[in-house]
Amino acid sequence: MFCNQCEQASEGTGCRDFGICGKNEDVQCLQETLLYGLKGMAAYAHHARRLGKSDEAVSAFMEEALFATMTNVNFDVPSLLEMVLDCGKQNLRVMQLLDEAHVEHFGQPEVKEVWIGTKAQPGILVSGHDMLDLWNLLKQVEGTDVLVYTHGEMLPAFMYPKLANHPNLAGHFGGAWQLQKKEFEVFGGAVMVTTNCIQEPKASYADRVFSNRTTAAPGVTRLTTDDFSAVIAKARELGPLEARDFGTMPVGFHHSVILSKADDILKAVQAGQISRFFVVGGCDGAEPGRNYYTEYAKNAPADAFILTLGCGKYRIMGHDYGTHLGLPRLMDMGQCNNAYGAIQVAAGLAQAAGCGVNDLPLSITLSWFEQKAVAVLLSLLHLGVKNIKIGPAAPAWMTPGVFKVLQDAYNLQLIGSDAKADMTRDLARV
């Protein structure tokens, strides 16, 4: 336990055992879990609100939940656990709103082959998650020779027809967020970071990086409106990019696309043609332990499908998984913002099969890094999904007592040290 939120923190630094207020480590753990879940939900809610979607019930819950984390408000483990799971319920609603907003504004998602590279014209690289910022930028460069490229979690923009068909959206460049310092430097043009995940830039390229609204970093020009003229001017000043061609990759396996084939999928499962579905994704990071996800996916049998989302997909996309039953075995469902889609696929298949989600031949293995991953995990637990594996390590704020409660109720597990062995155990689980 560590708590320093009040004036009476032990020795003026922080309580490491029972605090003077009587709070124990499990209470602190649940309060922090609630706070991190709320932060993640706030990110999704922010995107949805910018697109005209909100829910007063969600806002009311956020107020109540924040109140419950204040000093001397709630020391009761069962009620805090209830509120943590309610956070998952509310986050599910927020992700639904965001999914609806994206479809309403940018069109019904489609599978799309995305070109990877840069052309010998002035260019702007857009990172982060905000599709509205990307659209506003595209409108402002329309009719010019300035091309726009997606980076990181902006790759799924190509599954929305309104964005994909814009003549100035040229392609994709780069991978997950933690590669920014290398990839932003190599890109050579202007860079706009719309939301998290931004890294403090190197001095060699900081003068051509822009952020917008909440997102900011030292040395970066922060914009506060939808006027991107400064970004466009910088791209023109820097001149044509180096021409590069790295091939293509498919995106766009939105839940509506996958569920349109639900009947065929279930028939294939019943006929023994599909052994299992694996959801492998989440947040990425630089730790070597994240190579686990690469090995785990590579060991999936040839008659299994892998659904991925979030920047964690870059851990598993560098391998040719081939096809099965005429479909690619690896299906990119989108951003971490699209986690709602993975839940909808599981729920839709369960409904069509007349069983519960936990009865499906489904394994969920998630990498976590920050608050949005916590919010998604809480949504899964709210729905009663069991046997989820998380990693590469347990959250540092998690106590043995709270983790045991989650293990007992949901069989929540940490990933092992041997990805192949974990895959074997998952395949054996009925």
C-alpha positions as CSV (number, residue, x, y, z in Angstrom):
1,M,0.0,0.0,0.0
2,F,1.1,3.6,-0.7
3,C,-1.2,6.5,-0.1
4,N,-0.2,10.2,0.0
5,Q,-3.5,11.9,-0.8
6,C,-4.1,13.7,2.6
7,E,-2.2,16.1,4.8
8,Q,-1.7,13.4,7.5
9,A,0.4,11.1,5.3
10,S,3.0,9.3,7.4
11,E,6.2,11.3,7.9
12,G,4.8,13.7,5.3
13,T,5.6,11.3,2.5
14,G,3.0,8.6,2.4
15,C,1.4,5.7,4.3
16,R,2.8,2.3,3.5
17,D,0.8,0.4,6.0
18,F,-2.5,1.2,7.6
19,G,-3.0,4.9,7.3
20,I,-3.9,7.2,10.1
21,C,-7.4,7.1,8.7
22,G,-7.7,3.4,8.9
23,K,-7.6,2.6,5.2
24,N,-6.0,-0.8,4.4
25,E,-4.1,-1.9,1.3
26,D,-7.1,-3.6,-0.4
27,V,-9.2,-0.4,-0.1
28,Q,-6.4,1.6,-1.6
29,C,-6.0,-1.0,-4.4
30,L,-9.7,-0.8,-5.3
31,Q,-9.7,3.0,-5.2
32,E,-6.8,3.1,-7.5
33,T,-8.4,0.6,-9.8
34,L,-11.5,2.7,-9.9
35,L,-9.4,5.8,-10.7
36,Y,-7.5,4.2,-13.5
37,G,-10.7,2.8,-14.9
38,L,-12.3,6.2,-14.8
39,K,-9.3,7.8,-16.6
40,G,-9.6,5.2,-19.4
41,M,-13.3,5.8,-19.6
42,A,-12.8,9.5,-19.8
43,A,-10.6,9.1,-22.8
44,Y,-13.3,7.2,-24.7
45,A,-16.0,9.6,-23.5
46,H,-13.9,12.5,-24.7
47,H,-13.7,11.1,-28.2
48,A,-17.4,10.3,-28.2
49,R,-18.4,13.7,-26.9
50,R,-16.4,15.4,-29.7
51,L,-18.5,13.5,-32.2
52,G,-21.8,14.5,-30.5
53,K,-22.4,11.4,-28.3
54,S,-22.7,11.4,-24.5
55,D,-24.8,9.9,-21.8
56,E,-25.9,11.8,-18.6
57,A,-26.0,8.5,-16.6
58,V,-22.3,7.9,-17.4
59,S,-21.4,11.5,-16.3
60,A,-23.3,11.0,-13.1
61,F,-21.5,7.8,-12.4
62,M,-18.1,9.4,-13.0
63,E,-18.9,12.1,-10.4
64,E,-20.1,9.5,-7.8
65,A,-17.1,7.2,-8.4
66,L,-14.5,10.1,-8.1
67,F,-16.3,11.1,-4.9
68,A,-15.8,7.5,-3.5
69,T,-12.0,7.8,-3.9
70,M,-11.7,10.9,-1.7
71,T,-10.3,10.8,1.8
72,N,-12.6,9.4,4.5
73,V,-15.5,8.5,2.2
74,N,-15.4,4.7,1.6
75,F,-13.4,2.1,3.4
76,D,-15.7,-0.8,2.5
77,V,-14.2,-3.4,0.2
78,P,-17.4,-5.0,-1.1
79,S,-19.0,-1.7,-2.0
80,L,-15.8,-0.5,-3.7
81,L,-15.6,-3.7,-5.7
82,E,-19.2,-3.2,-6.8
83,M,-18.3,0.3,-8.0
84,V,-15.2,-1.0,-9.8
85,L,-17.4,-3.5,-11.8
86,D,-20.0,-0.8,-12.4
87,C,-17.1,1.3,-13.9
88,G,-16.8,-1.6,-16.4
89,K,-20.5,-1.4,-17.2
90,Q,-20.4,2.3,-17.8
91,N,-17.2,2.0,-19.9
92,L,-19.1,-0.5,-22.1
93,R,-21.7,2.1,-22.7
94,V,-19.1,4.7,-23.5
95,M,-17.4,2.5,-26.0
96,Q,-20.7,1.7,-27.6
97,L,-21.4,5.5,-28.0
98,L,-17.9,5.9,-29.6
99,D,-18.4,3.0,-32.0
100,E,-21.8,4.4,-33.1
101,A,-20.3,7.9,-33.5
102,H,-17.4,6.6,-35.7
103,V,-19.9,4.7,-38.0
104,E,-22.3,7.6,-38.2
105,H,-19.6,10.2,-39.1
106,F,-17.2,8.2,-41.2
107,G,-19.3,5.3,-42.7
108,Q,-19.9,1.6,-42.3
109,P,-16.5,-0.1,-41.9
110,E,-15.1,-2.2,-44.7
111,V,-12.1,-4.4,-45.0
112,K,-9.3,-2.4,-46.7
113,E,-5.8,-3.2,-47.9
114,V,-3.7,-0.2,-46.7
115,W,-0.5,0.9,-48.4
116,I,2.5,1.3,-46.1
117,G,5.1,3.9,-47.1
118,T,5.6,7.5,-48.1
119,K,5.5,9.4,-51.4
120,A,7.8,12.1,-52.7
121,Q,5.4,15.0,-51.7
122,P,5.1,17.1,-48.6
123,G,3.6,15.0,-45.8
124,I,2.0,15.0,-42.4
125,L,2.0,12.0,-40.1
126,V,-1.0,11.8,-37.7
127,S,-0.6,9.8,-34.5
128,G,-2.9,9.2,-31.5
129,H,-6.5,8.1,-31.7
130,D,-8.7,11.0,-32.8
131,M,-10.5,10.4,-36.1
132,L,-12.2,13.8,-36.0
133,D,-8.8,15.6,-35.9
134,L,-7.7,13.5,-38.9
135,W,-10.9,14.4,-40.8
136,N,-10.5,18.1,-40.1
137,L,-6.9,18.0,-41.2
138,L,-7.9,16.2,-44.5
139,K,-10.5,18.8,-45.3
140,Q,-7.8,21.5,-44.8
141,V,-5.3,19.9,-47.2
142,E,-7.8,18.9,-49.8
143,G,-6.9,20.1,-53.2
144,T,-3.2,20.6,-52.3
145,D,-0.1,18.4,-52.8
146,V,0.2,17.8,-49.0
147,L,-0.4,14.1,-48.2
148,V,-1.5,12.7,-44.9
149,Y,-0.3,9.4,-43.3
150,T,-1.6,7.5,-40.3
151,H,0.7,6.3,-37.5
152,G,0.1,3.8,-34.7
153,E,-3.5,3.6,-33.5
154,M,-4.7,5.8,-36.4
155,L,-4.2,2.9,-38.9
156,P,-7.9,1.8,-38.5
157,A,-9.0,5.1,-40.0
158,F,-8.8,3.2,-43.3
159,M,-11.7,1.0,-42.5
160,Y,-14.1,4.0,-42.6
161,P,-15.0,4.8,-46.2
162,K,-15.3,8.6,-45.7
163,L,-11.7,8.7,-44.4
164,A,-10.2,6.0,-46.6
165,N,-11.5,7.6,-49.8
166,H,-10.2,11.0,-49.2
167,P,-7.6,11.8,-51.9
168,N,-5.1,13.2,-49.5
169,L,-5.0,10.2,-47.2
170,A,-2.0,8.4,-48.8
171,G,-1.2,5.5,-46.5
172,H,0.3,4.4,-43.2
173,F,3.8,4.8,-41.7
174,G,5.2,3.3,-38.6
175,G,4.1,1.0,-35.7
176,A,3.3,1.3,-32.0
177,W,3.6,4.4,-29.9
178,Q,6.9,3.4,-28.2
179,L,8.6,3.6,-31.6
180,Q,7.9,7.3,-32.0
181,K,11.4,8.6,-31.4
182,K,12.8,6.5,-34.2
183,E,9.8,6.7,-36.6
184,F,9.0,10.4,-36.2
185,E,12.7,11.2,-37.0
186,V,12.8,8.9,-40.0
187,F,9.5,10.2,-41.4
188,G,11.0,13.6,-42.1
189,G,7.7,15.6,-42.4
190,A,5.4,17.4,-40.0
191,V,3.8,15.3,-37.3
192,M,0.5,15.8,-35.4
193,V,-0.2,13.9,-32.3
194,T,-4.0,14.0,-31.6
195,T,-4.2,12.2,-28.2
196,N,-2.2,9.9,-26.1
197,C,0.2,8.2,-26.6
198,I,2.8,11.0,-27.0
199,Q,6.5,10.7,-26.0
200,E,8.7,13.6,-25.2
201,P,10.4,14.2,-28.5
202,K,14.1,14.3,-29.4
203,A,15.5,17.7,-30.1
204,S,16.3,16.7,-33.7
205,Y,12.6,16.7,-34.7
206,A,10.7,18.5,-31.9
207,D,10.2,21.6,-34.0
208,R,8.0,19.8,-36.5
209,V,5.8,18.0,-34.0
210,F,2.4,19.4,-33.1
211,S,-0.1,18.3,-30.4
212,N,-3.8,19.3,-30.0
213,R,-5.9,20.3,-27.0
214,T,-5.2,18.1,-24.0
215,T,-2.2,16.4,-25.5
216,A,1.1,18.2,-24.9
217,A,4.8,17.6,-24.4
218,P,7.9,19.8,-23.8
219,G,9.3,21.3,-27.0
220,V,6.1,20.5,-29.0
221,T,3.8,23.2,-30.5
222,R,0.4,22.8,-28.8
223,L,-2.7,23.7,-30.8
224,T,-6.0,24.5,-29.1
225,T,-8.4,24.7,-32.0
226,D,-9.1,22.8,-35.2
227,D,-7.0,25.2,-37.3
228,F,-4.2,23.1,-38.6
229,S,-2.6,25.7,-40.9
230,A,0.6,25.7,-38.8
231,V,1.0,22.0,-39.4
232,I,0.4,22.3,-43.1
233,A,2.8,25.2,-43.4
234,K,5.5,23.2,-41.6
235,A,4.9,20.3,-44.0
236,R,5.4,22.6,-47.0
237,E,8.5,24.1,-45.5
238,L,10.1,20.7,-45.0
239,G,9.4,19.7,-48.6
240,P,8.9,16.3,-50.3
241,L,9.4,13.2,-48.2
242,E,11.6,10.3,-49.2
243,A,9.7,7.8,-51.4
244,R,9.3,4.5,-49.6
245,D,7.2,1.4,-50.3
246,F,6.8,-1.3,-47.6
247,G,3.8,-3.1,-49.1
248,T,0.3,-3.4,-47.7
249,M,-1.6,-4.7,-44.7
250,P,-5.3,-5.5,-44.3
251,V,-7.5,-3.6,-41.7
252,G,-11.2,-3.2,-41.2
253,F,-12.5,-6.4,-39.4
254,H,-15.0,-4.3,-37.5
255,H,-17.5,-6.3,-35.4
256,S,-20.2,-5.7,-38.0
257,V,-18.0,-7.3,-40.7
258,I,-17.2,-10.4,-38.7
259,L,-20.8,-10.9,-37.4
260,S,-22.1,-10.6,-40.9
261,K,-20.5,-14.1,-41.3
262,A,-21.7,-15.4,-37.9
263,D,-23.8,-18.2,-39.4
264,D,-20.9,-19.5,-41.5
265,I,-18.5,-19.2,-38.6
266,L,-20.7,-21.2,-36.3
267,K,-21.3,-23.9,-38.9
268,A,-17.5,-24.2,-39.3
269,V,-17.1,-24.4,-35.5
270,Q,-19.7,-27.2,-35.3
271,A,-18.1,-29.0,-38.2
272,G,-14.7,-29.0,-36.4
273,Q,-13.2,-26.7,-39.0
274,I,-12.3,-23.9,-36.5
275,S,-10.5,-25.0,-33.3
276,R,-10.5,-21.7,-31.5
277,F,-10.7,-17.9,-31.6
278,F,-7.9,-16.0,-29.9
279,V,-8.3,-12.3,-28.9
280,V,-4.7,-11.1,-28.6
281,G,-4.2,-7.4,-28.2
282,G,-4.2,-4.4,-25.9
283,C,-1.5,-1.8,-25.2
284,D,2.1,-2.2,-26.3
285,G,5.3,-1.2,-24.6
286,A,9.0,-1.6,-24.9
287,E,9.5,-4.4,-22.4
288,P,11.1,-7.6,-23.7
289,G,8.3,-9.6,-22.0
290,R,5.9,-8.4,-24.6
291,N,7.6,-10.7,-27.1
292,Y,5.3,-13.3,-25.3
293,Y,2.4,-12.1,-27.4
294,T,4.4,-12.5,-30.7
295,E,5.2,-16.1,-29.8
296,Y,1.7,-16.9,-28.5
297,A,0.1,-15.8,-31.7
298,K,2.6,-17.6,-33.9
299,N,1.8,-20.9,-32.1
300,A,-1.9,-20.7,-32.8
301,P,-3.0,-23.7,-34.9
302,A,-3.6,-23.3,-38.6
303,D,-7.4,-23.8,-38.1
304,A,-7.7,-21.0,-35.5
305,F,-8.4,-17.3,-36.0
306,I,-6.7,-14.4,-34.2
307,L,-8.6,-11.2,-33.5
308,T,-6.4,-8.3,-32.5
309,L,-6.9,-4.6,-31.6
310,G,-5.1,-1.8,-30.0
311,C,-1.4,-1.0,-30.6
312,G,-0.6,-4.4,-29.1
313,K,-1.4,-5.7,-32.7
314,Y,2.0,-4.5,-33.8
315,R,3.5,-7.3,-31.7
316,I,1.8,-10.0,-33.8
317,M,1.5,-8.4,-37.2
318,G,5.0,-9.2,-38.4
319,H,4.2,-12.8,-39.2
320,D,2.4,-14.4,-42.2
321,Y,-0.6,-16.3,-40.7
322,G,-2.1,-17.1,-44.0
323,T,-5.8,-17.8,-44.5
324,H,-8.4,-20.3,-43.4
325,L,-11.8,-21.0,-44.9
326,G,-11.1,-18.1,-47.3
327,L,-10.5,-15.6,-44.5
328,P,-7.2,-14.1,-43.2
329,R,-6.3,-15.9,-39.9
330,L,-5.2,-12.5,-38.4
331,M,-8.0,-9.9,-38.3
332,D,-7.3,-6.4,-37.1
333,M,-10.5,-5.1,-35.4
334,G,-9.1,-1.5,-34.9
335,Q,-8.0,0.8,-32.1
336,C,-8.1,0.2,-28.4
337,N,-11.2,2.4,-28.9
338,N,-12.7,-0.5,-30.8
339,A,-12.6,-2.9,-27.9
340,Y,-16.3,-2.7,-27.8
341,G,-16.2,-4.6,-31.2
342,A,-14.4,-7.6,-29.8
343,I,-17.0,-7.8,-27.0
344,Q,-19.8,-7.6,-29.5
345,V,-18.3,-10.4,-31.6
346,A,-18.1,-12.7,-28.6
347,A,-21.6,-11.8,-27.5
348,G,-23.0,-12.1,-31.0
349,L,-21.5,-15.6,-31.5
350,A,-22.6,-16.7,-28.1
351,Q,-26.2,-15.6,-28.8
352,A,-26.2,-17.3,-32.2
353,A,-24.9,-20.5,-30.7
354,G,-27.3,-20.4,-27.8
355,C,-24.6,-20.4,-25.2
356,G,-22.7,-18.2,-22.8
357,V,-19.5,-16.3,-23.8
358,N,-17.5,-18.6,-21.5
359,D,-18.8,-21.6,-23.4
360,L,-17.3,-20.4,-26.7
361,P,-14.0,-21.8,-28.0
362,L,-12.5,-18.4,-27.2
363,S,-9.3,-17.3,-25.4
364,I,-8.6,-13.7,-24.4
365,T,-4.9,-12.7,-23.8
366,L,-4.4,-9.0,-23.2
367,S,-1.3,-6.8,-22.7
368,W,-1.9,-3.8,-20.5
369,F,0.0,-0.6,-20.2
370,E,-2.2,2.2,-18.9
371,Q,-5.7,3.3,-18.0
372,K,-7.7,2.5,-21.1
373,A,-6.6,-1.1,-20.8
374,V,-7.8,-1.1,-17.2
375,A,-11.2,0.2,-18.3
376,V,-11.6,-2.5,-21.0
377,L,-10.6,-5.2,-18.6
378,L,-13.3,-4.0,-16.1
379,S,-15.9,-4.1,-18.9
380,L,-15.0,-7.7,-19.6
381,L,-15.3,-8.6,-15.9
382,H,-18.6,-6.8,-15.6
383,L,-19.9,-9.1,-18.4
384,G,-18.7,-12.1,-16.4
385,V,-16.0,-13.1,-18.9
386,K,-13.7,-15.7,-17.3
387,N,-10.2,-17.1,-18.0
388,I,-8.7,-13.9,-19.3
389,K,-4.9,-13.7,-19.2
390,I,-3.1,-10.4,-18.7
391,G,0.5,-9.3,-18.8
392,P,3.4,-9.0,-19.1
393,A,3.2,-8.3,-15.3
394,A,0.5,-7.7,-12.7
395,P,-0.5,-4.1,-12.1
396,A,1.9,-2.6,-9.5
397,W,-1.0,-1.3,-7.4
398,M,-2.8,-4.7,-7.2
399,T,-2.8,-6.4,-3.8
400,P,-2.7,-10.1,-3.3
401,G,-6.1,-9.9,-1.6
402,V,-7.9,-8.2,-4.4
403,F,-6.2,-10.3,-7.1
404,K,-7.3,-13.4,-5.3
405,V,-10.9,-12.2,-5.3
406,L,-10.6,-11.7,-9.1
407,Q,-9.0,-15.0,-9.6
408,D,-11.7,-16.8,-7.6
409,A,-14.6,-15.0,-9.3
410,Y,-13.3,-14.9,-12.9
411,N,-10.2,-17.1,-13.1
412,L,-8.2,-14.0,-14.1
413,Q,-4.6,-15.1,-14.8
414,L,-1.2,-13.7,-15.5
415,I,0.5,-14.8,-18.7
416,G,3.1,-17.5,-18.1
417,S,6.8,-17.5,-19.1
418,D,6.3,-20.0,-21.9
419,A,3.9,-18.8,-24.6
420,K,3.8,-22.1,-26.4
421,A,2.9,-23.9,-23.2
422,D,0.1,-21.4,-22.5
423,M,-1.2,-21.9,-26.0
424,T,-1.3,-25.7,-25.4
425,R,-3.3,-25.2,-22.2
426,D,-5.7,-22.9,-23.9
427,L,-6.4,-25.3,-26.7
428,A,-7.0,-28.1,-24.2
429,R,-9.6,-26.0,-22.3
430,V,-13.1,-26.8,-23.4
